[in-house]
Amino acid sequence: MSTTKKTLGDFESSQPHSEVAITSTVVPKMLANTLSLTKAISFMGCLAQSFFYFLLGSTEFFLLAVMSFDRAPVLKLVCADISLAELADFVSSAVLLHLHLRPTDSFLFIAIAILFSVALTGNITLILLIRMDPRLHTPMYFLLSQLSFIDMMYISTTVPKMAVNFLSNSKTITFLGCEIQTFVFTVLGGTEALLLGFMSYDRYVAICHPLRYPVLMSKRICWFTVMCVWASCSVNSLIHTVYVFQLPFCPSRLINHFFCEVPSLLPLVCQHTSQYEHTILPSSLIILLLPFTAIVASYACVLSVVFQMSSGKGQTKAISTCSSHLLVASLFYMTTLSTYTRPHSLHSPEEDKTVAVFYTMITPLLNPFIYSLRNKEVIGALRRLIGLCIFVQKI
């Protein structure tokens, strides 16, 4: 009981800090505007205020969610074979599933917090650049902004809870929290997999069929495709999540992973899951292997066209764009295919956790930097933005 009170007190003591920071971000400037006749804010000041307001608001959002999980009562299971879904009918959000993590120190927590902050900042910056620079209002950068948004949500689904577990002795998650995390994580993972495939098609049309590009990659087609991707992955995730959480779970309730996903939950099921795994395989092949095959085929066609170009500058630009996309795609698809296409009997908890780090943390971290550092248009947009900020400050 003392440990629970201590953990709850830590969360409650952290919430006022975030609220003070949010208030300090907007109120002082608002008070200054009431006493000033200009009521103006610099471009750089507006950008910084928007960034900190979004960052602090997101932090408080996740902190409130964690506090709600922390307040959930603990219920011990005594039955040998009982369905968590049946138990949830009597005690909503009361079952706590243990996340099995190795003992870590504050250094690991700080490292993960830094990686999370860098990934979040990089993706937000890339989204802002694409939104604010008219030169980047093209189908390619529209899809890239979608990818950055997915990566931003992707890493926010797992890392905050994992960081909280490093500071907590209980390392638990509620039944409802685990179910929501599984659903959201599966939606975002499937959407990113299909979106990467569509991005390779965009590059294929731009390089191999440039005259037809405005027709094949119009704004309407891009929006329609993106909406279909989100809808199909949401339905797929809902089906798998609902089915898994209505299965009978064993009383151990020990998840040997740092977040909830379908493969990590199957060892808890007290019945054979071979038939269900046969349904996961075709679903994974369609969402993961099919887009990856399309990416390889698209870049094979792109490279064949690129090497026929007489312009060395055109070759360099095309290869730079395709190689950055291919690097992110390969890292993401190889790790997810390794997790979702193997039978449950061939899974190793330690190996699964190591592989999961790549597609939950490394890919969202590398994505904005690979596209920005290897793309002259993004670097140019960043330089123009910095130059504009300096010019406004001098005025």
C-alpha atoms as one frame of an Amber mdcrd trajectory, in Angstrom:
protein
   0.000   0.000   0.000   2.861   2.381   0.818   4.438   1.738  -2.575   1.164
   2.516  -4.322   0.777   5.765  -2.399   4.342   6.731  -3.166   3.866   6.091
  -6.890   0.594   8.017  -6.953   2.241  10.883  -5.076   5.039  11.035  -7.649
   2.504  11.390 -10.475   0.458  14.008  -8.616   3.586  16.027  -7.827   4.578
  16.002 -11.505   1.229  17.302 -12.789   1.531  20.813 -11.240   4.916  21.252
 -12.931   3.414  20.670 -16.366   0.432  22.931 -15.618   2.723  25.734 -14.421
   4.811  25.365 -17.579   1.739  25.452 -19.859   0.384  28.538 -18.089   3.768
  30.258 -18.304   3.852  29.615 -22.046   0.745  31.672 -22.871  -0.296  33.901
 -19.941   2.770  36.250 -19.692   2.544  37.153 -23.385  -1.204  37.608 -23.098
  -0.760  39.971 -20.148   1.913  41.907 -22.029  -0.448  42.312 -24.994  -3.118
  43.839 -22.746  -0.638  46.570 -21.745   0.783  47.086 -25.237  -0.715  48.783
 -28.262   1.032  46.615 -30.859  -0.148  43.210 -29.618   2.411  41.549 -31.892
   4.582  38.462 -31.645   7.629  37.623 -33.712   7.598  34.743 -36.145  10.229
  32.889 -34.104   8.320  33.583 -30.907   5.100  32.234 -32.380   6.898  29.112
 -33.603   8.538  28.524 -30.196   5.260  29.128 -28.346   3.385  26.670 -30.590
   6.073  24.018 -30.100   6.227  24.277 -26.301   2.445  24.487 -25.959   2.014
  21.303 -28.037   4.844  19.510 -26.212   3.634  20.428 -22.713   0.006  19.708
 -23.600   0.944  16.246 -24.880   2.995  15.612 -21.733   0.065  16.478 -19.461
  -2.244  14.338 -21.599  -0.067  11.267 -21.121   0.496  12.115 -17.453  -3.245
  12.221 -16.806  -3.624   8.909 -18.611  -0.897   7.366 -16.461  -2.534   8.740
 -13.306  -5.812   7.113 -14.305  -3.994   3.790 -14.768  -2.278   4.234 -11.409
  -5.615   4.704  -9.640  -7.030   1.433 -10.986  -7.514  -1.175  -8.251  -5.435
  -4.319  -8.157  -7.245  -7.610  -8.492  -5.546 -10.979  -8.102  -6.779 -13.861
 -10.198  -7.211 -17.159  -8.399  -8.842 -19.219 -11.136  -6.735 -21.520 -13.247
  -8.509 -20.598 -16.486 -10.595 -17.431 -16.756 -11.334 -14.975 -19.522 -10.201
 -11.426 -18.880 -13.106 -10.195 -20.961 -15.572 -12.012 -18.670 -13.859 -10.615
 -15.600 -13.920  -7.102 -17.066 -17.721  -7.321 -17.171 -17.689  -7.361 -13.342
 -14.710  -5.150 -12.587 -14.053  -2.648 -15.385 -10.371  -1.823 -15.898  -9.352
  -3.581 -12.683  -7.093  -6.313 -14.013  -3.440  -5.352 -14.036  -1.092  -7.089
 -16.434   2.544  -7.039 -15.399   5.103  -5.754 -17.844   8.251  -7.750 -17.251
  11.268  -5.439 -17.501  14.816  -5.731 -16.295  15.889  -3.477 -13.436  17.160
  -0.214 -14.860  18.672   2.930 -13.433  18.051   6.594 -13.993  20.589   6.710
 -16.836  18.428   4.448 -19.011  15.366   6.548 -18.238  17.212   9.732 -19.228
  18.490   8.129 -22.445  14.991   7.017 -23.455  13.558  10.422 -22.547  16.165
  12.119 -24.749  15.462   9.772 -27.684  11.731  10.371 -27.298  12.190  14.153
 -27.186  14.486  14.170 -30.221  12.116  11.961 -32.237   9.105  14.068 -31.262
  10.910  17.328 -32.026  12.238  16.069 -35.366   8.853  14.882 -36.601   7.049
  18.030 -35.422   9.676  20.210 -37.120   9.327  18.297 -40.388   5.537  18.613
 -40.290   5.781  22.369 -39.630   8.268  22.853 -42.470   6.015  21.060 -44.933
   2.966  22.999 -43.776   4.637  26.425 -43.828   6.740  26.240 -47.027   4.648
  26.441 -50.246   7.466  24.776 -52.210   6.853  21.593 -50.216   3.121  21.412
 -50.973   3.522  18.425 -53.284   2.230  14.821 -53.070   5.644  13.554 -51.973
   5.826  15.885 -48.972   2.152  15.427 -48.169   2.849  11.704 -47.745   6.005
  12.507 -45.799   4.023  14.698 -43.387   1.590  11.813 -42.904   4.516   9.497
 -42.163   5.943  11.961 -39.618   2.549  12.248 -37.928   2.292   8.444 -37.703
   5.815   8.162 -36.293   5.048  10.878 -33.754   1.972   8.976 -32.553   3.766
   5.629 -32.896   6.513   6.463 -30.434   4.036   8.231 -28.123   2.003   5.028
 -27.824   4.744   2.963 -26.170   7.597   5.109 -24.841   5.764   7.232 -22.200
   4.345   4.147 -20.480   7.716   2.412 -20.693   9.423   5.456 -19.154   6.882
   5.519 -16.325   7.599   1.843 -15.627  11.274   2.662 -15.154  10.339   4.983
 -12.277   7.643   2.741 -10.817   7.984  -0.426  -8.766   4.697  -1.936  -9.918
   5.322  -1.925 -13.704   1.674  -2.636 -14.406  -0.910  -1.692 -16.981  -4.676
  -2.030 -16.748  -6.670  -4.409 -18.892  -8.301  -1.478 -20.699  -4.984   0.313
 -21.082  -3.365  -2.762 -22.601  -6.295  -3.193 -24.982  -6.161   0.428 -26.134
  -2.392   0.302 -26.573  -2.638  -2.862 -28.665  -5.331  -1.377 -30.898  -3.613
   1.985 -31.465  -0.192   0.400 -31.970  -1.540  -2.045 -34.561  -3.395   0.720
 -36.418  -0.327   2.947 -36.611   1.999   0.083 -37.578  -0.238  -1.125 -40.384
  -0.857   2.412 -41.651   2.868   3.150 -41.795   3.535  -0.121 -43.636   0.970
   0.632 -46.363   1.930   4.313 -46.524   5.585   3.483 -47.184   4.465   1.351
 -50.108   2.371   4.210 -51.514   5.336   6.574 -51.112   7.456   4.258 -53.259
   4.728   4.339 -55.911   4.849   8.142 -55.768   8.578   8.116 -56.506   8.091
   5.541 -59.256   5.515   7.694 -61.051   7.544  10.888 -60.558  10.687   9.411
 -62.117   9.385   6.837 -64.604   6.224   8.674 -65.750   6.813  12.382 -65.013
   4.297  13.635 -67.607   1.475  11.625 -66.028   2.463  12.506 -62.471  -0.056
  15.380 -61.981  -2.885  13.041 -63.017  -1.815   9.846 -61.228  -0.819  11.647
 -58.024  -3.431  14.373 -57.784  -4.477  15.820 -54.454  -7.780  13.955 -54.553
  -6.095  10.608 -55.210  -3.593  11.167 -52.398  -6.282  12.026 -49.860  -8.482
   9.126 -50.971  -5.603   6.642 -50.710  -4.514   7.886 -47.287  -8.080   7.687
 -45.945  -8.468   4.144 -47.306  -5.187   3.132 -45.646  -6.291   4.517 -42.262
  -9.737   2.910 -42.531  -8.528  -0.542 -43.595  -5.843  -0.682 -40.894  -8.329
   0.454 -38.251 -10.722  -2.347 -39.178  -7.891  -4.899 -39.235  -6.612  -3.741
 -35.835 -10.096  -3.777 -34.329 -10.695  -7.373 -35.440  -7.394  -8.664 -34.018
  -7.681  -6.694 -30.773 -11.233  -7.773 -30.020 -10.459 -11.412 -30.797  -7.269
 -11.590 -28.718  -8.792  -9.968 -25.627 -11.781 -12.283 -25.560  -9.511 -15.338
 -25.329  -9.034 -17.103 -21.941  -5.861 -15.827 -20.265  -3.759 -17.727 -17.734
  -3.492 -16.318 -14.196   0.211 -15.407 -14.455  -0.587 -12.122 -16.233   3.124
 -11.572 -16.914   3.872  -9.910 -20.258   7.533 -10.415 -21.057   7.676  -7.241
 -23.117   7.796  -3.469 -22.609   4.420  -2.784 -24.264   1.253  -4.601 -25.319
   1.100  -6.057 -28.826  -0.516  -9.198 -30.204   2.590 -11.469 -30.294   3.507
 -10.598 -26.690  -0.032 -11.408 -25.479  -0.347 -14.859 -27.068   1.866 -16.598
 -24.430  -0.739 -15.597 -21.810  -3.549 -17.457 -23.584  -4.555 -20.763 -21.948
  -5.442 -22.554 -25.165  -3.852 -23.417 -28.476  -3.485 -20.362 -30.708  -2.191
 -22.090 -33.821  -5.415 -21.497 -35.752  -5.410 -17.806 -34.860  -1.756 -17.536
 -35.855  -2.741 -18.861 -39.268  -4.983 -15.787 -39.623  -2.213 -13.425 -38.477
   0.137 -14.699 -41.178  -1.952 -13.709 -44.245  -2.842 -10.418 -42.601   0.846
  -9.677 -41.986   1.807 -10.725 -45.500  -0.757  -8.370 -47.026   0.073  -5.386
 -44.811   3.845  -5.919 -44.544   5.244  -8.151 -47.280   3.083  -6.869 -50.148
   4.080  -3.187 -49.698   7.711  -4.182 -49.196   7.632  -6.164 -52.447   6.074
  -3.150 -54.168   8.851  -0.949 -52.804  11.580  -3.248 -54.122   9.887  -3.483
 -57.531   9.355   0.291 -57.701  12.947   1.090 -56.915  14.173  -1.519 -59.377
  12.258   0.350 -62.107  13.443   3.705 -60.768  17.098   2.666 -60.775  16.824
   1.297 -64.308  15.503   4.664 -65.484  17.973   6.672 -63.404  21.029   4.931
 -64.830  19.784   5.681 -68.344  19.775   9.411 -67.632  22.550  11.454 -69.139
  22.403  14.080 -66.395  24.632  13.260 -63.451  22.747  15.782 -61.319  19.434
  14.023 -61.997  20.940  10.675 -61.102  22.296  11.995 -57.820  18.988  13.572
 -56.809  16.930  10.489 -57.695  19.289   8.081 -55.961  19.427  10.312 -52.851
  15.627  10.449 -52.612  15.130   6.731 -53.175  17.955   5.575 -50.924  16.632
   7.550 -47.935  13.168   6.054 -48.424  14.550   2.564 -48.922  16.678   2.781
 -45.775  13.704   3.631 -43.549  11.477   1.075 -45.265  13.991  -1.779 -44.954
  14.569  -1.121 -41.262  10.848  -1.051 -40.563   9.721  -4.018 -42.684  12.521
  -6.425 -41.752  11.937  -6.024 -38.024   8.130  -6.173 -38.178   8.145  -9.179
 -40.516  10.466 -10.940 -38.091   7.963 -10.390 -35.268   4.608 -10.964 -36.957
   5.272 -13.764 -39.459   6.976 -16.292 -37.194   4.981 -18.898 -35.249   4.559
 -18.377 -31.524   6.782 -21.376 -30.764   9.762 -19.732 -32.511   9.562 -16.471
 -30.581  12.157 -15.528 -27.990  11.156 -12.817 -25.481  14.604 -11.241 -25.365
  14.909 -11.263 -29.145  11.396  -9.842 -29.552  12.171  -6.951 -27.220  15.409
  -6.176 -29.049  13.719  -6.260 -32.451  10.792  -4.192 -31.179  13.147  -1.360
 -30.227  13.942  -0.853 -33.917  10.384  -0.450 -35.175   9.042   1.370 -32.099
  11.895   3.821 -31.347  14.699   3.763 -33.918  12.511   4.156 -37.029  10.493
   7.143 -35.684  13.781   8.685 -34.552  15.622   8.266 -37.864  12.757   9.114
 -40.203  12.810  12.960 -40.014  16.611  13.144 -40.025  17.080  10.787 -42.970
  14.586  12.705 -45.073  15.880  16.133 -43.997  19.626  15.505 -44.137  19.453
  13.698 -47.503  16.903  16.016 -49.112  18.032  19.390 -50.451  14.493  20.768
 -50.640  13.861  20.151 -46.943  17.241  21.641 -46.014  16.451  24.634 -48.208
  13.088  25.091 -46.497  14.771  24.939 -43.087  17.367  27.535 -44.142  14.659
  29.848 -45.489  12.721  29.502 -42.249  15.790  30.291 -40.142  16.643  33.226
 -42.415  13.117  34.564 -42.118  13.262  34.284 -38.341  16.565  36.206 -38.242
  15.164  38.879 -40.582  12.044  39.326 -38.432  14.131  39.546 -35.277  16.264
  42.340 -36.811  13.151  44.309 -37.659
